Amino acid sequence: MNAREGILDALVDGGESIVQIKEYLDYLSINIDKDKLINEIKLLFRQRKIRIEYPPEVKDITELDSLKIEDYWFELTEEGWAEWNLIKS
């Protein structure tokens, strides 16, 4: 499993913060530094694979702020679920 797949897998059971996602990737022995993790989350967000679940007042933003990324909780979108289902098949 690579980092992208691990991030999607981390969100299967519900919303998670970047801190929890990083802990899950560590658990899976997927070595990724914080900057690369942020970039991967931003890519998944731009590709509409994940969205912000919390806080509600920022659910409609279109670009993630790297300085505030630890304030966000993410969840899978329908597109994210579809990609995760392909991984798990």
C-alpha positions in Angstrom: 0.0 0.0 0.0 1.4 3.4 -0.9 0.7 6.8 0.8 -2.3 7.7 -1.4 -3.9 4.4 -0.7 -3.1 4.6 3.0 -4.7 8.1 3.2 -7.9 6.8 1.6 -7.9 3.8 3.8 -7.5 6.0 6.9 -10.7 7.8 6.0 -12.9 4.7 5.5 -14.2 4.6 9.0 -15.0 8.3 9.2 -13.4 11.7 9.3 -9.8 12.1 10.4 -7.3 15.0 10.9 -3.9 15.0 9.3 -2.4 14.0 12.7 -4.6 10.9 12.8 -3.9 10.1 9.1 -0.1 10.4 9.8 -0.4 8.0 12.8 -2.3 5.5 10.7 0.3 5.7 7.9 3.0 5.1 10.6 1.0 2.1 11.8 1.0 0.7 8.3 4.8 1.4 8.1 4.3 3.9 5.2 7.1 6.3 5.6 6.1 9.8 4.6 7.3 13.2 5.9 4.8 15.9 6.8 5.4 18.0 3.6 4.8 15.1 1.3 1.7 14.1 3.3 0.4 17.6 3.0 1.0 17.6 -0.7 -0.7 14.2 -1.1 -3.7 15.4 0.9 -3.9 18.6 -1.2 -3.8 16.5 -4.4 -6.6 14.3 -3.2 -8.6 17.4 -2.2 -8.1 19.0 -5.6 -9.1 15.7 -7.3 -12.2 15.7 -5.2 -11.4 12.3 -3.6 -11.6 13.9 -0.1 -13.4 16.9 1.3 -13.4 18.8 4.6 -15.8 17.4 7.1 -14.9 19.8 9.9 -15.0 22.7 10.7 -18.3 23.3 8.9 -17.5 27.0 8.0 -14.7 25.9 5.6 -16.5 23.0 3.8 -16.8 25.1 0.6 -13.2 26.2 0.2 -11.5 25.2 -3.0 -7.8 25.2 -2.0 -6.3 24.0 1.3 -4.2 26.3 3.4 -1.0 24.4 4.4 -0.8 26.6 7.6 -4.3 25.6 8.7 -4.4 22.0 7.5 -4.1 20.6 11.0 -7.5 22.4 11.8 -9.3 20.3 9.2 -10.9 16.9 9.4 -11.3 15.1 6.1 -13.7 12.5 4.8 -14.0 10.5 1.6 -16.2 11.8 -1.3 -18.0 9.4 -3.6 -15.0 9.6 -6.0 -12.7 8.8 -3.0 -14.9 5.8 -2.1 -14.8 4.6 -5.7 -11.0 4.7 -5.8 -10.7 3.0 -2.4 -13.1 0.2 -3.6 -10.8 -0.4 -6.6 -7.8 -0.6 -4.2 -9.6 -3.1 -2.0 -10.8 -5.3 -4.9 
